[in-house]
Amino acid sequence: MFAGQRIVVTGAASGIGAATAAAFTAAGAEVIGIDRNPAEDFSGEFIQADLSSPQGVADAAAQVSGTIHGLANIAGVPGTAPFELVLAVNVFGLRELTKALLPRIADGGFVTNLASSVAAGWAERRSQLFAFVSAADWDGALAGVHQDAEVTGNSYRFSKEAVRLLTELQASENLGRVRVNSVSPGPVETPILADFKKDHGVDKVEGAVTLLGRAASARDIANVIMFLASPQAGWVNGTDIRVDGGLAAHRGSAQLQPAG
Ligand SMILES: NC(=O)c1ccc[n+]([C@@H]2O[C@H](COP(=O)([O-])OP(=O)(O)OC[C@H]3O[C@@H](n4cnc5c(N)ncnc54)[C@H](O)[C@@H]3O)[C@@H](O)[C@H]2O)c1
């Protein structure tokens, strides 16, 4: 389905990024993987780059040659890392790499961003998020939230809320040319899950996995990223697909009380 297409996948050395790179390759695409860690047995082109600084993003973008057809922004760090790193990689690295590569994405191409089901309440913080993601100066934006315990204490959630807003902004800026969507997984069986247990609580994460019978596989998420890249999703733009096995629907339903 993707024969002849060149697709950039960040976070390609592990987990969802590795599964997505493998799935696109199997579907005929030429994948250009980017990750700070080396990727073993990577079947496409691989760029080792650190997306946590403006220079790292610029270096990565400079190594992507020619026209591309899509960008899957999957690299991410968990909330167990320092808040500056979480926000730098998950928000500004994603924003700047997208900005650098968008002019090279062919008409009709796609950008898909990895958000998270923990970002479901993002619209309540829309104004704060807009000020944050609009900051021209990356370091200044991080300094600006330094004193805000609500942000620094929930840096992962805040970062993925910012990704939800960035997705809408990027879609809106590229209407009719490049579709931009996000995917919001619940728990996925990848190396980052151990950090999520520390950050969100073991009981919460393991309780969800027990309820569902399993965590998602990386391939479960890659399948939806592939769908969003496909012609079948040609009218899907500026939106988010929750991929959590029904967890949020179940939790929401459980809170409802019968009238009476
Ligand atoms: N696993 C889950 O339960 C889950 C749930 C919701 C969302 N997500 C999101 O999915 C994405 C992929 O996570 P995963 O589960 O595959 O975890 P993972 O840890 O297996 O993969 C993350 C990848 O991002 C790369 N990365 C991190 N910082 C980087 C940097 N500065 N520069 C370049 N690459 C960097 C890592 O090296 C790693 O290969 C992340 O954005 C994560 O937040 C994961």
The ligand as a Tripos MOL2 file, in Angstrom:
@<TRIPOS>MOLECULE
LIG
   44    48     1     0     0
SMALL
NO_CHARGES

@<TRIPOS>ATOM
      1 N1          3.8210    2.4020   26.0050 N.am      1 LIG1
      2 C1          2.7350    3.0350   26.4300 C.2       1 LIG1
      3 O1          2.0180    2.5410   27.3320 O.2       1 LIG1
      4 C2          2.3280    4.3510   25.8130 C.ar      1 LIG1
      5 C3          1.0490    4.8590   26.0860 C.ar      1 LIG1
      6 C4          0.6680    6.0920   25.5540 C.ar      1 LIG1
      7 C5          1.5710    6.8040   24.7650 C.ar      1 LIG1
      8 N2          2.8290    6.2940   24.5270 N.ar      1 LIG1
      9 C6          3.7400    7.0960   23.6970 C.3       1 LIG1
     10 O2          4.1650    6.3260   22.6000 O.3       1 LIG1
     11 C7          5.4430    6.7960   22.1560 C.3       1 LIG1
     12 C8          6.3690    5.6100   21.9690 C.3       1 LIG1
     13 O3          6.6210    5.0260   23.2280 O.3       1 LIG1
     14 P1          6.9480    3.4900   23.4080 P.3       1 LIG1
     15 O4          5.8710    2.9250   24.2310 O.co2     1 LIG1
     16 O5          7.2760    2.8840   22.1050 O.co2     1 LIG1
     17 O6          8.2440    3.6110   24.3580 O.3       1 LIG1
     18 P2          9.7640    3.2310   24.0870 P.3       1 LIG1
     19 O7         10.5010    3.7100   25.2760 O.co2     1 LIG1
     20 O8          9.8600    1.8050   23.6990 O.co2     1 LIG1
     21 O9         10.1660    4.1100   22.8090 O.3       1 LIG1
     22 C9         10.4190    5.4830   22.8680 C.3       1 LIG1
     23 C10        11.5370    5.7830   21.8970 C.3       1 LIG1
     24 O10        11.7490    7.2090   21.8550 O.3       1 LIG1
     25 C11        13.1380    7.4230   21.7910 C.3       1 LIG1
     26 N3         13.5170    8.7380   22.3000 N.ar      1 LIG1
     27 C12        13.3370    9.1950   23.5610 C.ar      1 LIG1
     28 N4         13.9160   10.3990   23.6890 N.ar      1 LIG1
     29 C13        14.4750   10.6990   22.4950 C.ar      1 LIG1
     30 C14        15.2480   11.7960   22.0160 C.ar      1 LIG1
     31 N5         15.6090   12.8030   22.8250 N.pl3     1 LIG1
     32 N6         15.6490   11.7930   20.7310 N.ar      1 LIG1
     33 C15        15.3450   10.7540   19.9270 C.ar      1 LIG1
     34 N7         14.6480    9.6780   20.3270 N.ar      1 LIG1
     35 C16        14.2140    9.6460   21.5980 C.ar      1 LIG1
     36 C17        13.7220    6.3290   22.6960 C.3       1 LIG1
     37 O11        15.1130    6.1400   22.4790 O.3       1 LIG1
     38 C18        12.8700    5.1350   22.3250 C.3       1 LIG1
     39 O12        13.4400    4.4050   21.2570 O.3       1 LIG1
     40 C19         5.9040    7.8040   23.1970 C.3       1 LIG1
     41 O13         5.6660    9.1170   22.7120 O.3       1 LIG1
     42 C20         5.0180    7.5010   24.3910 C.3       1 LIG1
     43 O14         4.8560    8.6180   25.2100 O.3       1 LIG1
     44 C21         3.2100    5.0920   25.0170 C.ar      1 LIG1
@<TRIPOS>BOND
     1     1     2 1
     2     2     3 2
     3     2     4 1
     4     4     5 ar
     5     4    44 ar
     6     5     6 ar
     7     6     7 ar
     8     7     8 ar
     9     8     9 1
    10     8    44 ar
    11     9    10 1
    12     9    42 1
    13    10    11 1
    14    11    12 1
    15    11    40 1
    16    12    13 1
    17    13    14 1
    18    14    15 2
    19    14    16 1
    20    14    17 1
    21    17    18 1
    22    18    19 2
    23    18    20 1
    24    18    21 1
    25    21    22 1
    26    22    23 1
    27    23    24 1
    28    23    38 1
    29    24    25 1
    30    25    26 1
    31    25    36 1
    32    26    27 ar
    33    26    35 ar
    34    27    28 ar
    35    28    29 ar
    36    29    30 ar
    37    29    35 ar
    38    30    31 1
    39    30    32 ar
    40    32    33 ar
    41    33    34 ar
    42    34    35 ar
    43    36    37 1
    44    36    38 1
    45    38    39 1
    46    40    41 1
    47    40    42 1
    48    42    43 1
@<TRIPOS>SUBSTRUCTURE
     1 LIG1         1 GROUP 0 **** ****
